[in-house]
């Protein structure tokens, strides 16, 4: 690992008297941990600690044979993204997802690129679309891909039918005698078809003449995606509530 590779800081904490233990998402090795020493010593232009912040795109050189690497060199090729308010909470949620869901040393160029795109999107606009896209990508990587176009029997979703979702099973057609609890969670086939087009074709919901019919249906579709991705992610995280989600709910009341 002698070459510089792009990476993002997912989290960090103190290590010894003058160091940091940093969780990274790196392009070549995936999620990993590294130690940076002497980070608070002032050099020309400031300290290394100022660079090793979440949402800063970095170039790093990792060394060492053990799983805990050493950050031998750190450079910042461009300014970082200063996230505030809801964007900051959404960014922390993304980082916690990466730490909880991705295995260590499992590189995936698509996830690395899409993570960077998600952070850039949070900096420039609303959070819902980049968060939902990244959640779906992580789920697919872990074997929990949601098939929006077909039901559990691989039959095409019918626009005039109602469906309910079960993690690991997919969408099932709602029967007339279904329990009331399932009926409350039912989703229209026409909505699933819209989401399938958005997901498979990488469309924007608010694209002129595209998937979105109006602002209300746009937000409702995103809310349904959120419900289903959170249910699937709960399977991977063994039901543990992400701290960033708790913070967000606390602020929103």
CORSULJO-V678643 format. One record per residue. N is the residue number from 1. RES is the residue in three letters. OMEGA is omega in whole degrees, 0 to 359 (NA if undefined). Layout:
N:RES:OMEGA  N:RES:OMEGA
//
This chain:
1:UNK:185  2:UNK:184  3:UNK:174  4:UNK:176  5:UNK:177  6:UNK:177  7:UNK:174  8:UNK:174  9:UNK:178  10:UNK:176  11:UNK:178  12:UNK:174  13:UNK:184  14:UNK:179  15:UNK:182  16:UNK:184  17:UNK:189  18:UNK:183  19:UNK:178  20:UNK:168  21:UNK:191  22:UNK:172  23:UNK:187  24:UNK:163  25:UNK:186  26:UNK:185  27:UNK:187  28:UNK:186  29:UNK:181  30:UNK:180  31:UNK:180  32:UNK:178  33:UNK:179  34:UNK:178  35:UNK:173  36:UNK:184  37:UNK:177  38:UNK:189  39:UNK:183  40:UNK:177  41:UNK:182  42:UNK:174  43:UNK:177  44:UNK:180  45:UNK:177  46:UNK:184  47:UNK:178  48:UNK:180  49:UNK:180  50:UNK:178  51:UNK:187  52:UNK:180  53:UNK:173  54:UNK:177  55:UNK:172  56:UNK:174  57:UNK:186  58:UNK:167  59:UNK:184  60:UNK:170  61:UNK:180  62:UNK:178  63:UNK:178  64:UNK:182  65:UNK:181  66:UNK:179  67:UNK:177  68:UNK:185  69:UNK:173  70:UNK:176  71:UNK:185  72:UNK:181  73:UNK:179  74:UNK:176  75:UNK:177  76:UNK:182  77:UNK:182  78:UNK:179  79:UNK:178  80:UNK:180  81:UNK:179  82:UNK:181  83:UNK:181  84:UNK:173  85:UNK:181  86:UNK:179  87:UNK:178  88:UNK:179  89:UNK:178  90:UNK:177  91:UNK:177  92:UNK:177  93:UNK:177  94:UNK:181  95:UNK:179  96:UNK:175  97:UNK:180  98:UNK:182  99:UNK:184  100:UNK:192  101:UNK:184  102:UNK:174  103:UNK:176  104:UNK:176  105:UNK:177  106:UNK:186  107:UNK:177  108:UNK:184  109:UNK:181  110:UNK:179  111:UNK:180  112:UNK:181  113:UNK:183  114:UNK:174  115:UNK:179  116:UNK:178  117:UNK:179  118:UNK:179  119:UNK:178  120:UNK:179  121:UNK:178  122:UNK:180  123:UNK:188  124:UNK:184  125:UNK:181  126:UNK:190  127:UNK:193  128:UNK:185  129:UNK:180  130:UNK:179  131:UNK:181  132:UNK:180  133:UNK:182  134:UNK:176  135:UNK:181  136:UNK:179  137:UNK:178  138:UNK:179  139:UNK:180  140:UNK:180  141:UNK:182  142:UNK:177  143:UNK:180  144:UNK:181  145:UNK:178  146:UNK:177  147:UNK:183  148:UNK:187  149:UNK:185  150:UNK:180  151:UNK:184  152:UNK:180  153:UNK:183  154:UNK:173  155:UNK:179  156:UNK:177  157:UNK:180  158:UNK:186  159:UNK:184  160:UNK:180  161:UNK:175  162:UNK:184  163:UNK:169  164:UNK:188  165:UNK:172  166:UNK:180  167:UNK:180  168:UNK:181  169:UNK:180  170:UNK:183  171:UNK:176  172:UNK:179  173:UNK:180  174:UNK:179  175:UNK:183  176:UNK:182  177:UNK:182  178:UNK:177  179:UNK:183  180:UNK:180  181:UNK:178  182:UNK:181  183:UNK:179  184:UNK:182  185:UNK:185  186:UNK:178  187:UNK:182  188:UNK:177  189:UNK:179  190:UNK:177  191:UNK:179  192:UNK:178  193:UNK:177  194:UNK:181  195:UNK:179  196:UNK:179  197:UNK:179  198:UNK:185  199:UNK:185  200:UNK:184  201:UNK:179  202:UNK:180  203:UNK:171  204:UNK:181  205:UNK:186  206:UNK:178  207:UNK:181  208:UNK:179  209:UNK:184  210:UNK:188  211:UNK:187  212:UNK:173  213:UNK:175  214:UNK:186  215:UNK:181  216:UNK:180  217:UNK:176  218:UNK:181  219:UNK:178  220:UNK:178  221:UNK:179  222:UNK:179  223:UNK:178  224:UNK:176  225:UNK:181  226:UNK:180  227:UNK:184  228:UNK:179  229:UNK:180  230:UNK:177  231:UNK:180  232:UNK:180  233:UNK:178  234:UNK:177  235:UNK:182  236:UNK:182  237:UNK:179  238:UNK:176  239:UNK:181  240:UNK:179  241:UNK:178  242:UNK:183  243:UNK:180  244:UNK:178  245:UNK:178  246:UNK:179  247:UNK:182  248:UNK:180  249:UNK:179  250:UNK:180  251:UNK:182  252:UNK:179  253:UNK:NA
//
